[in-house]
């Protein structure tokens, strides 16, 4: 193997560990990554006029994420979603392509996106390798956090994967202090929906399905008086926490003043040029 090939391989491995990249996001929250791709496939099926089976789409999303992460672990998650949207509108076409949503088609749509539409990438080009080994200064780190926060409050759907981080950041700057009652209110609103219609991918997985049944039994017995002790590892319980936290932040931001949030951030961390 040439030195150039070795260098490129090493550089890509480092890039794959950056936020926003498929391997990083999948290792930190695989559920959100698959759900995001699954959601894009549902939208694509509507655009393409296909009567797609929800269970098949869920499996397809899971399989194509595994395939892309195996071949292109450094891919931006948003690029994969964008490739699916473009293909659904005919902006990406494959030779002799059948009008269907399959793992093979999606993988090749993304491959075509990389070859012919890389200028539309949702993340900037990879940083040169020598820069990757340079530890950013505290000012540079703060700037990255600030830029990410400002983008998030303006468009929280742009990077849904950073929701947990931004949730805590809103609390840290004193903008958002949900009470225990508020948290439980949001939690049980999501819990009621989930016991009625658990996520399809949970029902297809034996261990998660077992967690669903255990959670449903406890909820039916205790309702909103339910305590969470013993549920720490329950997959449905953790999913409900994520969903309720997401809904809480989205509701808060829908009524919040962006300029005031920026001011609170700068009061906490200081202004930057």
Secondary structure per residue as TSV (DSSP state, phi and psi in degrees):
chain	resnum	aa	ss	phi	psi
A	1	X	-	360.0	137.0
A	2	X	-	-74.7	163.0
A	3	X	H	-62.8	-36.6
A	4	X	H	-63.3	-43.7
A	5	X	H	-63.6	-39.9
A	6	X	H	-64.9	-44.2
A	7	X	H	-61.6	-46.2
A	8	X	H	-61.7	-41.1
A	9	X	H	-63.4	-43.2
A	10	X	H	-65.7	-41.7
A	11	X	H	-64.0	-44.1
A	12	X	H	-64.6	-34.8
A	13	X	H	-63.7	-37.4
A	14	X	H	-71.2	-40.7
A	15	X	H	-61.6	-38.3
A	16	X	T	-62.9	-17.1
A	17	X	T	-92.3	5.3
A	18	X	S	-90.8	147.9
A	19	X	T	-55.8	141.5
A	20	X	T	94.8	-19.0
A	21	X	B	-87.4	149.9
A	22	X	H	-56.3	-49.1
A	23	X	H	-62.6	-45.7
A	24	X	H	-58.5	-51.5
A	25	X	H	-66.8	-37.1
A	26	X	H	-68.3	-38.3
A	27	X	H	-69.7	-32.0
A	28	X	H	-85.9	-34.0
A	29	X	H	-156.5	75.2
A	30	X	H	-59.1	-34.3
A	31	X	H	-59.6	-46.3
A	32	X	H	-65.3	-37.2
A	33	X	H	-64.1	-49.4
A	34	X	H	-65.2	-40.6
A	35	X	H	-62.3	-38.1
A	36	X	H	-63.9	-46.5
A	37	X	H	-66.3	-39.6
A	38	X	H	-59.9	-42.1
A	39	X	H	-62.9	-40.7
A	40	X	H	-64.6	-36.0
A	41	X	H	-68.3	-37.4
A	42	X	H	-62.2	-45.6
A	43	X	H	-63.2	-42.5
A	44	X	H	-62.3	-39.8
A	45	X	H	-63.2	-35.9
A	46	X	H	-68.2	-44.5
A	47	X	H	-61.8	-38.9
A	48	X	T	-84.1	-2.7
A	49	X	T	71.3	31.2
A	50	X	-	-100.2	144.2
A	51	X	-	-95.9	76.5
A	52	X	-	-82.6	142.6
A	53	X	-	-80.8	127.8
A	54	X	H	-59.9	-38.8
A	55	X	H	-66.6	-40.2
A	56	X	H	-66.4	-40.7
A	57	X	H	-62.9	-38.4
A	58	X	H	-62.1	-43.6
A	59	X	H	-66.9	-41.3
A	60	X	H	-60.4	-44.4
A	61	X	H	-59.9	-45.2
A	62	X	H	-63.4	-44.0
A	63	X	H	-68.9	-39.1
A	64	X	H	-72.3	-32.6
A	65	X	H	-62.7	-43.5
A	66	X	H	-61.3	-41.0
A	67	X	H	-67.4	-46.0
A	68	X	H	-67.6	-38.7
A	69	X	H	-66.7	-26.5
A	70	X	H	-73.8	-37.2
A	71	X	H	-96.2	-41.9
A	72	X	-	-127.8	66.2
A	73	X	T	-63.8	-20.1
A	74	X	T	-87.4	2.7
A	75	X	-	-62.8	139.1
A	76	X	B	-68.8	132.6
A	77	X	H	-57.9	-40.1
A	78	X	H	-65.2	-29.1
A	79	X	H	-66.5	-38.0
A	80	X	H	-64.7	-44.1
A	81	X	H	-61.8	-41.5
A	82	X	H	-64.6	-40.4
A	83	X	H	-60.9	-40.1
A	84	X	H	-64.6	-43.9
A	85	X	H	-63.0	-44.6
A	86	X	H	-62.3	-42.9
A	87	X	H	-65.2	-36.3
A	88	X	H	-65.4	-26.6
A	89	X	T	-97.2	7.4
A	90	X	T	81.2	11.5
A	91	X	S	-79.9	-17.8
A	92	X	S	-124.0	125.5
A	93	X	-	-131.4	145.2
A	94	X	-	-109.8	149.5
A	95	X	T	-62.5	131.8
A	96	X	T	57.2	31.0
A	97	X	-	-74.1	133.2
A	98	X	-	-82.8	147.1
A	99	X	S	-78.4	82.1
A	100	X	S	-153.8	159.7
A	101	X	-	-106.0	105.0
A	102	X	-	-129.1	160.8
A	103	X	H	-59.4	-38.5
A	104	X	H	-63.4	-46.7
A	105	X	H	-61.1	-44.9
A	106	X	H	-63.3	-44.4
A	107	X	H	-59.0	-43.4
A	108	X	H	-74.5	-28.6
A	109	X	H	-61.5	-44.9
A	110	X	H	-67.8	-38.3
A	111	X	H	-60.3	-42.2
A	112	X	H	-66.4	-37.5
A	113	X	H	-58.7	-44.0
A	114	X	H	-65.1	-37.0
A	115	X	H	-77.1	-39.3
A	116	X	H	-117.1	-13.5
A	117	X	-	-131.6	26.2
A	118	X	G	-61.7	-22.7
A	119	X	G	-65.7	-18.1
A	120	X	G	-92.6	7.3
A	121	X	-	-54.6	141.3
A	122	X	S	-82.3	-9.6
A	123	X	S	-119.8	151.8
A	124	X	-	-66.1	162.0
A	125	X	-	-55.3	151.0
A	126	X	-	-53.8	141.9
A	127	X	-	-69.3	139.0
A	128	X	-	-53.0	147.3
A	129	X	H	-58.8	-37.7
A	130	X	H	-63.7	-29.1
A	131	X	H	-75.8	-29.1
A	132	X	H	-65.9	-26.5
A	133	X	T	-87.5	-2.4
A	134	X	S	-94.3	118.5
A	135	X	-	-66.8	123.4
A	136	X	-	-64.0	148.2
A	137	X	-	-71.6	167.3
A	138	X	H	-61.6	-35.2
A	139	X	H	-66.1	-41.2
A	140	X	H	-65.9	-39.6
A	141	X	H	-63.0	-44.2
A	142	X	H	-63.8	-38.1
A	143	X	H	-63.7	-41.1
A	144	X	H	-62.9	-43.0
A	145	X	H	-64.5	-43.1
A	146	X	H	-63.1	-48.2
A	147	X	H	-61.4	-40.8
A	148	X	H	-64.3	-42.3
A	149	X	H	-65.0	-45.0
A	150	X	H	-62.9	-41.5
A	151	X	H	-64.7	-38.6
A	152	X	H	-65.6	-46.1
A	153	X	H	-69.5	-23.7
A	154	X	H	-80.8	-33.0
A	155	X	-	-150.6	80.8
A	156	X	T	-63.5	-17.8
A	157	X	T	-79.9	-14.5
A	158	X	T	-64.7	-42.6
A	159	X	T	-132.5	76.1
A	160	X	G	-62.3	-23.0
A	161	X	G	-69.4	-16.2
A	162	X	G	-95.4	12.3
A	163	X	H	-55.9	-46.3
A	164	X	H	-59.3	-45.3
A	165	X	H	-62.6	-45.6
A	166	X	H	-71.7	-31.6
A	167	X	H	-56.1	-48.6
A	168	X	H	-68.4	-35.6
A	169	X	H	-65.2	-38.8
A	170	X	H	-61.7	-36.8
A	171	X	H	-69.9	-43.1
A	172	X	H	-59.9	-36.2
A	173	X	T	-87.8	1.0
A	174	X	T	81.3	17.0
A	175	X	S	-88.9	-21.8
A	176	X	-	-142.2	114.8
A	177	X	-	-135.0	72.5
A	178	X	-	-64.2	136.7
A	179	X	-	-78.1	167.6
A	180	X	H	-60.6	-40.3
A	181	X	H	-63.4	-40.3
A	182	X	H	-63.8	-44.5
A	183	X	H	-61.4	-44.1
A	184	X	H	-67.0	-36.1
A	185	X	H	-60.8	-47.7
A	186	X	H	-65.9	-40.0
A	187	X	H	-60.2	-49.7
A	188	X	H	-74.9	-23.0
A	189	X	H	-64.7	-42.7
A	190	X	H	-71.3	-37.2
A	191	X	H	-61.8	-41.7
A	192	X	H	-60.6	-41.0
A	193	X	H	-66.4	-39.9
A	194	X	H	-71.8	-32.2
A	195	X	H	-75.1	-23.1
A	196	X	H	-78.8	-40.0
A	197	X	S	-143.6	81.6
A	198	X	-	-62.5	153.8
A	199	X	-	-56.0	139.0
A	200	X	H	-57.9	-40.8
A	201	X	H	-66.2	-24.3
A	202	X	H	-70.5	-38.3
A	203	X	H	-73.5	-19.6
A	204	X	H	-87.8	-13.5
A	205	X	S	-104.0	126.5
A	206	X	H	-60.8	-46.8
A	207	X	H	-67.3	-42.1
A	208	X	H	-68.7	-35.4
A	209	X	H	-62.5	-38.3
A	210	X	H	-63.7	-40.4
A	211	X	H	-63.4	-39.2
A	212	X	H	-60.6	-47.8
A	213	X	H	-64.2	-40.3
A	214	X	H	-65.1	-40.1
A	215	X	H	-67.5	-44.0
A	216	X	H	-59.4	-40.9
A	217	X	H	-63.0	-43.3
A	218	X	H	-67.6	-40.7
A	219	X	H	-64.6	-42.2
A	220	X	H	-64.1	-31.2
A	221	X	H	-79.4	-39.7
A	222	X	H	-113.1	-19.2
A	223	X	G	58.7	-140.0
A	224	X	G	-76.5	-1.8
A	225	X	G	-88.5	1.2
A	226	X	-	-60.5	138.2
A	227	X	-	-100.1	156.7
A	228	X	-	-96.6	-2.4
A	229	X	T	-58.0	128.3
A	230	X	T	92.5	-6.3
A	231	X	-	-100.4	3.8
A	232	X	T	-54.1	-33.9
A	233	X	T	-102.8	4.9
A	234	X	-	-74.4	122.7
A	235	X	H	-62.4	-39.9
A	236	X	H	-69.4	-40.0
A	237	X	H	-58.3	-46.1
A	238	X	H	-65.7	-37.2
A	239	X	H	-65.2	-41.6
A	240	X	H	-63.7	-40.2
A	241	X	H	-59.3	-47.3
A	242	X	H	-59.7	-46.3
A	243	X	H	-67.2	-40.7
A	244	X	H	-69.0	-36.3
A	245	X	H	-65.9	-42.3
A	246	X	H	-61.0	-45.0
A	247	X	H	-65.7	-39.0
A	248	X	H	-62.6	-44.6
A	249	X	H	-66.5	-43.2
A	250	X	H	-62.8	-41.5
A	251	X	H	-65.1	-41.1
A	252	X	H	-62.6	-47.1
A	253	X	H	-68.3	-26.1
A	254	X	H	-66.9	-21.1
A	255	X	H	-112.6	-10.2
A	256	X	S	-77.7	156.4
A	257	X	-	-92.7	116.1
A	258	X	H	-57.6	-44.4
A	259	X	H	-62.7	-37.3
A	260	X	H	-66.7	-39.0
A	261	X	H	-64.7	-40.1
A	262	X	H	-63.5	-41.9
A	263	X	H	-61.5	-44.0
A	264	X	H	-63.6	-38.5
A	265	X	H	-62.6	-45.2
A	266	X	H	-69.8	-31.4
A	267	X	H	-66.5	-34.6
A	268	X	H	-77.0	-42.7
A	269	X	H	-114.3	-8.4
A	270	X	-	93.5	154.9
A	271	X	-	-80.6	154.3
A	272	X	-	-132.9	146.5
A	273	X	-	-72.6	360.0
